[in-house]
Amino acid sequence: MQRPVETFTTEQAELLAPHFTNLDQPVFALVNLPETVKGALFARYSRYSGTLRQLYLDEFADSAPTSGGDFEGDEGKRAAELYDRIFLGYGDDSVAQLGGMHIAIEWVSNILTKVIQRPRLAAYLEQSTRYLSWDGQIPGGGYRYHREAALDANYQASMDRIFEIYSAALPAVTEWASAAYPRGDEPEGAHARAVRAKALDLLRGLLPAASLSHMGMYASGQTYEQLILHLMASPLPEAREYGRMILSTVQQVMPSFVTRVERPERGGEWITFLENRAEAGRSWSERLEIGSQEQANPGPSVDLLRVEGSEEDLLTALLFESSGQSETEIRAAVVALSTEQRAELLADLTGERANRRHRPGRGLESLRYRFEIVADYGAFRDLQRHRMLTVQWQTLSPQLGAGVPEEVEQAGQGDAYREALEVSTQAWRRLTDQGLESHAPYALCLGYRIRFILDLNAREAMQLIELRSGREGHPTYRAVAIAMRDRIANAHPSVAALMTHVDETAEPRLERMMSELRSEARGG
């Protein structure tokens, strides 16, 4: 295919070359530019008749350095003026979606990682409680858990005891796993790493939610603004402190995106609104007597609360994009099909799925499921990462109980595990009795259960269920994923049948062995 090719003078090319990956192709990347300039370029682009490179020459080149050096933080006069007019003056929030940045967020509690990871349109990584040992000391000494002035010596003694139990149990469970799953013909290194991962998997439920992690994050200016506001409205001092640090970091790179945060009439009012909204929820829960009262331990569960859509909706939606007719006419044609024809149509539209990344089209989004799940906090942490669906969760407490993994019992560490859970519960109660309800979840082990909602369409359900049922996954969230598939099968058998990459293997195994073998084959 022939496309127009832009040409530039030598002087123009010198201005463009440091910031665009090529000057003669229709696809290119912007490089060596402040993030705000990138966003401003695209914001202006929608109302500019020429090309992006020409826009840069016409309106931005005179206020940006000509070299490809590091000039982050220098937004450029043109970009700053544009944001002041469009973002602040016109209130066009979509402009703030057009620039992004990477930040590291270190030494943050597992409680706060879930709050930080709540925005949908962002990318995160987090240190794993499954594959890293958490028995080391932090700089300056002490185990790796959150501390602050409000958390007294009793809290610290409890956290120290939990970490002592974890540290003592780890070599014992590792030795048991090595004997229970002896090495066959796989490389010694791969087997050792898989055994280690098995032990860490089994014991991660001991770690308190106060355990400290490191995070990486990439997000748009809009996402950072909303995240900062939610953190600053939190009752947790840790959240407010990190909100201020994230704000300071974003201000160094793309300050125009977060200009509104510190303005009393903008960010100040937002924070007050969020605080009032949270208080209204607490007040009405008390008024309706549906607060966090003591309750019987129900054990883990997966309940499908609501289903929206039918097989006719699904087939109609799958056909819509390839048809030239209205949805009403498409539906009439679908309704006229026999059961066998419908099955043939669905199979053809789904296609041969060689792996779980081969997903059917957006027609599956016409069906929706709302699940209420009770699972341990560790499993919740992994399932919560699927941010393109709706996730809601209640406050972590000991009310829903915790279980001891069967293999921990087999390893002779069941009593130690139960002791850690009891120490955790008592610390939670002391904090609650002191009026520190917001701080109390820090004290609880990740093995305690939490109730949460996953509300998702069928396409999202397929992605989550096939991914999280994988044989290398943690047994607790694998069980949740398979149970979700089974509940969908009761409502929509044809949809559940599409999930051909669900792994239901139940025998005991070294879950990470396949991954370790692949790593070994790659030489690392």
C-alpha positions in Angstrom: 0.0 0.0 0.0 1.3 3.5 -0.9 1.2 6.2 1.7 2.3 9.8 1.8 5.9 10.3 3.0 6.7 13.4 4.8 9.8 15.4 3.9 11.7 17.9 6.0 14.5 20.4 5.6 17.8 19.6 7.2 17.1 22.0 10.0 13.6 20.5 10.7 15.1 16.9 10.7 17.6 17.9 13.3 14.8 19.2 15.5 12.7 16.1 15.0 15.3 13.3 15.0 16.0 13.2 18.8 12.3 12.8 19.6 10.8 10.6 16.9 11.9 7.0 16.1 11.7 7.7 12.4 10.9 10.5 10.0 9.5 8.7 7.0 7.1 6.0 8.3 3.5 6.2 9.4 4.2 4.5 12.7 6.7 5.9 15.2 7.3 6.5 18.9 7.9 9.7 20.8 11.1 9.6 22.7 13.3 11.8 24.8 10.4 14.2 25.6 8.9 15.2 28.9 5.7 13.2 29.5 3.6 16.3 29.7 4.8 17.3 26.2 3.8 13.9 24.8 0.3 14.4 26.3 0.0 17.9 25.2 1.0 17.0 21.6 -1.8 14.4 21.4 -4.3 16.7 23.1 -3.6 19.4 20.5 -3.4 16.8 17.7 -7.2 16.1 17.7 -7.8 19.7 16.6 -4.8 20.1 14.2 -5.1 19.4 10.5 -1.5 18.3 9.9 0.7 15.5 11.1 2.1 15.0 14.6 5.6 15.8 13.5 4.5 19.0 11.8 2.6 19.9 14.9 5.7 19.5 16.9 7.6 21.8 14.6 4.8 24.4 14.5 4.0 24.7 18.1 6.3 22.9 20.4 9.9 22.8 19.0 10.7 26.3 20.1 10.1 25.6 23.8 11.8 22.2 24.0 15.5 21.4 24.0 16.9 20.2 20.6 19.0 17.4 22.0 17.9 13.9 23.0 19.2 14.4 26.6 17.4 14.0 29.8 15.1 17.0 30.4 12.2 15.4 32.3 10.6 17.9 34.5 11.0 20.7 31.9 7.5 20.6 30.4 8.1 23.4 28.0 6.2 26.7 27.9 3.9 25.7 25.1 2.8 22.5 26.8 2.3 24.1 30.2 0.2 26.9 28.6 -1.9 24.4 26.7 -2.7 22.3 29.8 -3.5 25.4 31.8 -6.1 26.4 29.2 -7.6 23.0 28.2 -7.2 20.9 31.4 -7.8 23.6 34.0 -9.7 26.2 32.1 -12.1 24.0 30.1 -12.1 21.1 32.5 -11.4 18.6 29.7 -10.2 15.7 31.9 -9.6 13.4 29.0 -6.5 15.4 28.2 -5.0 14.0 31.4 -5.2 10.5 29.9 -2.6 11.3 27.2 0.6 11.4 29.2 2.0 8.8 31.6 5.0 8.0 33.8 6.7 5.2 35.7 7.3 5.4 39.4 8.5 3.1 42.1 6.7 2.8 45.4 8.8 1.1 48.0 8.3 -0.2 51.5 4.5 -0.1 51.3 2.2 -2.4 53.4 0.2 -5.1 51.7 -2.9 -3.3 52.9 -1.9 -0.2 51.0 -0.8 -2.1 47.8 -4.5 -3.0 47.3 -5.6 0.6 47.6 -2.8 1.8 45.2 -3.7 -0.9 42.7 -7.4 -0.1 42.7 -7.5 2.2 39.6 -8.4 0.4 36.4 -6.3 2.2 33.8 -2.8 1.6 35.2 -0.1 -1.1 35.1 1.5 -2.4 38.2 4.1 -4.9 39.5 4.5 -6.0 43.0 6.9 -8.1 44.9 5.5 -11.6 45.3 4.6 -13.1 48.6 4.7 -16.5 46.8 8.2 -16.6 45.4 10.3 -14.3 47.7 11.2 -15.2 51.2 10.0 -12.5 53.7 12.1 -13.6 56.7 14.9 -11.0 56.1 15.6 -7.8 58.0 14.9 -4.3 56.8 17.7 -1.7 56.8 18.3 -0.6 60.3 17.1 -4.0 61.7 13.8 -5.6 62.4 11.4 -7.7 60.4 9.7 -6.4 57.3 6.4 -5.0 58.5 4.7 -1.6 58.7 5.4 0.5 61.8 4.0 3.9 62.9 3.5 5.9 66.1 0.0 4.7 66.6 1.1 1.1 66.6 2.5 0.3 70.0 5.0 -2.2 71.5 2.3 -4.9 71.8 1.6 -4.7 68.1 5.3 -4.9 67.3 5.8 -7.9 69.6 3.0 -9.7 67.9 4.4 -9.0 64.4 7.8 -10.1 65.5 6.4 -13.4 66.8 4.5 -14.0 63.6 7.7 -13.5 61.6 9.6 -15.7 63.9 7.1 -18.5 63.3 7.3 -17.9 59.6 11.1 -17.9 59.6 11.3 -21.1 61.6 8.7 -22.9 59.6 10.2 -22.1 56.2 13.2 -24.5 56.3 11.1 -27.2 57.9 8.4 -27.0 55.1 11.1 -26.8 52.5 12.7 -30.0 53.7 9.3 -31.7 53.8 8.5 -30.6 50.2 11.8 -31.8 49.0 11.1 -35.3 50.4 7.4 -35.3 49.4 8.3 -34.4 45.8 11.6 -36.0 45.1 13.6 -35.0 42.0 13.1 -37.1 38.9 14.9 -36.4 35.7 14.5 -32.6 35.9 17.6 -30.5 36.5 18.6 -30.1 40.1 18.4 -26.4 40.1 14.8 -26.4 38.6 13.7 -28.9 41.3 15.3 -26.9 44.1 13.6 -23.7 43.0 10.2 -25.4 42.6 10.5 -26.9 46.1 11.4 -23.5 47.5 8.4 -22.0 45.7 6.1 -24.7 47.1 7.2 -23.9 50.7 6.7 -20.2 50.2 3.3 -20.9 48.7 2.2 -22.9 51.7 3.4 -20.4 54.2 2.4 -17.1 52.6 -0.8 -17.2 54.7 1.3 -16.6 57.8 2.5 -13.2 56.6 0.7 -10.3 58.1 -1.0 -7.7 56.0 1.5 -5.2 57.4 4.3 -7.0 55.5 6.2 -4.4 53.4 6.4 -4.7 49.6 7.9 -2.8 46.7 5.8 -1.7 43.7 6.2 -0.4 40.2 3.5 1.6 38.5 2.9 3.1 35.1 -0.2 5.3 34.8 -1.7 8.3 33.1 -1.8 11.8 34.7 -5.6 11.3 35.2 -5.0 8.0 37.1 -2.3 9.6 39.3 -4.5 12.5 40.1 -7.4 10.3 41.2 -5.1 7.9 43.1 -3.5 10.8 45.0 -6.9 12.2 46.0 -8.1 8.8 47.2 -4.9 8.2 49.2 -5.2 11.7 50.8 -8.8 11.0 51.8 -7.9 7.7 53.5 -8.1 7.4 57.3 -4.7 5.6 57.2 -1.7 7.8 57.8 0.3 5.5 55.6 -2.0 6.1 52.7 -1.9 9.9 53.2 1.9 9.9 53.5 2.3 7.9 50.2 -0.3 10.2 48.6 1.9 13.2 49.3 5.0 11.4 48.1 3.4 10.3 44.9 2.2 13.8 44.3 5.7 15.2 44.8 7.1 12.7 42.4 4.5 13.4 39.7 5.1 17.1 40.1 8.8 16.6 39.2 8.0 15.0 35.9 4.6 16.2 34.7 3.3 18.9 37.1 0.5 20.1 34.9 -1.4 16.8 35.3 -1.7 17.2 39.1 -2.1 21.0 39.3 -5.6 20.7 40.7 -4.7 18.4 43.6 -3.4 21.1 45.9 -6.0 23.7 45.0 -8.6 24.0 47.8 -11.5 24.6 45.4 -10.5 21.5 43.3 -8.5 18.8 45.1 -9.5 20.0 48.5 -13.2 19.7 47.7 -12.6 16.3 46.1 -10.9 15.0 49.2 -13.7 16.3 51.4 -16.3 14.6 49.1 -14.5 11.3 49.3 -14.2 11.5 53.1 -17.9 12.3 53.4 -18.9 9.5 51.1 -16.9 7.0 53.1 -18.4 8.3 56.4 -21.9 8.0 54.9 -21.3 4.3 54.1 -20.1 3.6 57.7 -23.0 5.6 59.2 -25.7 3.8 57.1 -24.1 0.4 57.9 -24.5 1.1 61.6 -28.0 2.5 61.1 -29.1 -0.6 59.2 -27.3 -2.9 61.6 -25.2 -4.5 58.9 -21.8 -3.5 60.2 -19.0 -6.0 60.9 -20.6 -7.8 63.8 -19.4 -11.2 65.0 -20.5 -14.0 62.7 -20.2 -17.7 62.3 -17.2 -18.8 60.2 -18.8 -19.7 56.8 -15.6 -21.0 55.3 -14.5 -20.3 51.7 -17.3 -19.9 49.1 -18.1 -18.8 45.6 -21.7 -17.6 45.0 -23.1 -16.4 41.6 -25.4 -13.7 42.7 -26.7 -12.4 39.4 -26.7 -13.4 35.7 -27.5 -11.0 32.9 -28.1 -12.1 29.3 -29.0 -15.2 27.4 -27.6 -17.5 24.7 -29.6 -15.5 22.2 -28.0 -12.3 23.4 -24.6 -13.9 23.0 -25.1 -15.2 19.5 -26.7 -12.0 18.4 -23.8 -9.9 19.7 -21.2 -12.2 18.2 -22.8 -11.8 14.8 -23.4 -8.1 15.0 -20.1 -6.8 13.7 -20.0 -9.1 10.7 -23.6 -8.5 9.7 -25.2 -5.5 7.9 -28.5 -5.8 9.7 -30.0 -4.4 12.9 -29.7 -6.3 16.1 -33.4 -6.9 16.0 -33.1 -8.7 12.7 -30.1 -10.6 13.7 -31.9 -11.8 16.8 -34.8 -13.0 14.8 -32.5 -15.1 12.6 -30.8 -16.6 15.7 -34.1 -17.4 17.4 -35.1 -19.4 14.3 -32.1 -21.7 14.6 -32.3 -25.2 16.0 -30.3 -26.2 19.1 -27.8 -28.0 16.8 -27.5 -25.0 14.6 -26.9 -22.7 17.5 -24.1 -25.0 18.8 -22.5 -25.0 15.3 -22.8 -21.2 15.1 -21.2 -20.7 18.5 -18.4 -23.1 17.7 -17.6 -21.4 14.4 -17.7 -17.9 15.9 -15.5 -19.0 18.7 -12.9 -20.6 16.5 -10.1 -23.1 17.3 -8.5 -21.7 20.5 -4.9 -23.0 20.5 -4.2 -21.3 23.8 -6.0 -19.2 26.4 -4.9 -15.9 24.6 -7.1 -16.8 21.7 -10.4 -15.4 23.0 -13.7 -15.0 21.2 -14.9 -11.6 20.1 -16.6 -8.8 22.1 -19.9 -10.5 21.7 -19.2 -12.3 25.0 -19.4 -9.0 26.7 -23.2 -9.1 26.3 -23.4 -11.6 29.2 -22.5 -10.6 32.8 -22.0 -12.3 36.1 -21.8 -11.0 39.6 -19.9 -13.2 42.1 -19.6 -12.9 45.9 -16.5 -14.7 47.0 -15.1 -15.6 50.4 -11.4 -16.5 50.1 -8.2 -15.9 52.0 -6.6 -12.5 51.6 -3.7 -14.0 49.7 -6.0 -15.3 46.9 -7.9 -12.0 46.9 -4.7 -10.1 46.3 -4.1 -12.1 43.1 -7.7 -11.9 41.9 -8.0 -8.2 42.6 -5.3 -7.5 40.0 -7.8 -8.0 37.2 -8.8 -4.4 37.1 -10.9 -4.3 33.9 -13.7 -5.8 35.9 -15.5 -4.4 38.9 -13.9 -5.4 42.2 -15.3 -4.5 45.6 -14.1 -5.7 48.9 -14.9 -5.5 52.6 -12.4 -4.7 55.4 -10.2 -7.5 56.3 -11.1 -9.0 59.7 -10.8 -12.3 61.5 -14.6 -12.8 61.4 -14.5 -15.1 58.4 -11.8 -17.3 59.8 -8.7 -18.9 58.3 -7.7 -22.4 57.4 -4.4 -24.3 57.8 -3.2 -25.8 54.5 -3.3 -29.6 54.6 0.3 -29.9 53.4 1.5 -27.6 56.2 -0.1 -30.1 58.6 1.8 -32.9 56.8 5.0 -30.9 57.2 4.5 -30.9 60.9 3.9 -27.1 61.1 0.1 -27.0 61.7 0.4 -26.0 65.4 2.9 -23.3 64.6 0.6 -22.0 61.8 -2.3 -21.9 64.3 -0.3 -20.0 66.9 0.5 -17.3 64.3 -3.1 -17.0 63.4 -4.0 -16.6 67.1 -1.3 -14.0 67.8 -2.6 -12.2 64.7 -6.2 -12.2 66.0 -5.3 -11.0 69.4 -3.2 -8.1 68.0 -6.2 -7.2 65.8 -8.5 -7.2 68.8 -6.2 -5.0 70.8 -6.0 -2.4 68.0 -9.8 -2.5 67.6 -10.3 -2.0 71.3 -7.9 1.0 71.2 -10.2 2.7 68.6 -7.7 1.9 65.8 -10.2 0.1 63.5 -8.5 1.4 60.4 -5.1 0.1 61.6 -6.3 -3.2 62.8 -6.1 -5.1 59.5 -2.3 -4.6 59.5 -2.1 -7.2 62.2 -3.9 -10.0 60.4 -2.2 -12.8 58.5 -2.9 -13.2 54.8 -4.5 -16.5 55.5 -7.6 -14.8 57.0 -10.6 -14.7 54.7 -12.2 -11.6 53.1 -15.5 -11.2 51.3 -15.4 -9.5 47.9 -17.3 -9.0 44.7 -16.2 -9.8 41.2 -18.6 -8.3 38.6 -17.5 -9.2 35.1 -18.7 -10.0 31.6 -18.3 -13.4 30.0 -15.2 -12.4 28.0 -13.5 -11.1 31.2 -14.6 -14.2 33.0 -12.9 -16.4 30.4 -9.7 -14.5 30.7 -9.6 -14.6 34.5 -10.8 -18.2 34.9 -8.4 -19.7 32.4 -5.4 -17.7 33.7 -6.1 -18.3 37.4 -6.9 -22.0 37.0 -3.4 -22.6 35.5 -1.4 -25.4 37.1 1.3 -23.0 38.2 -1.2 -20.9 40.2 -1.7 -20.9 43.9 -4.2 -23.7 45.0 -6.6 -21.2 46.7 -7.2 -19.0 43.8 -7.2 -21.9 41.4 -10.1 -23.3 43.4 -12.0 -20.0 43.2 -11.4 -19.8 39.4 -12.7 -23.4 38.8 -15.7 -22.8 41.1 -16.5 -19.7 39.1 -16.5 -21.7 35.9 -18.8 -24.3 37.5 -21.3 -21.6 38.5 -21.3 -20.2 35.0 -21.9 -23.7 33.6 -25.1 -23.9 35.6 -26.4 -20.6 34.1 -24.8 -20.8 30.6 -23.4 -24.2 29.8 -22.4 -23.1 26.3 -20.2 -20.3 27.7 -18.5 -22.5 30.2 -17.8 -25.0 27.4 -15.9 -22.3 25.6 -13.4 -22.2 28.5 -11.3 -25.0 27.1 -8.0 -23.9 28.8 -9.2 -24.4 32.4 -6.8 -26.7 34.2 -8.6 -28.9 36.7 -5.7 -31.2 37.6 -6.1 -31.8 41.4 -3.2 -34.1 42.3 -0.5 -32.7 44.7 2.3 -31.2 42.7 5.2 -28.7 42.7 3.1 -26.0 41.1 6.1 -24.0 39.7 8.0 -26.9 38.2 6.9 -26.2 34.6 7.9 -22.6 34.9 11.3 -23.6 36.4 11.9 -26.1 33.6 11.2 -23.4 31.0 13.6 -21.1 32.8 16.2 -23.8 32.9 15.9 -24.4 29.2 16.4 -20.7 28.6 19.6 -20.8 30.6 18.4 -18.9 33.6 
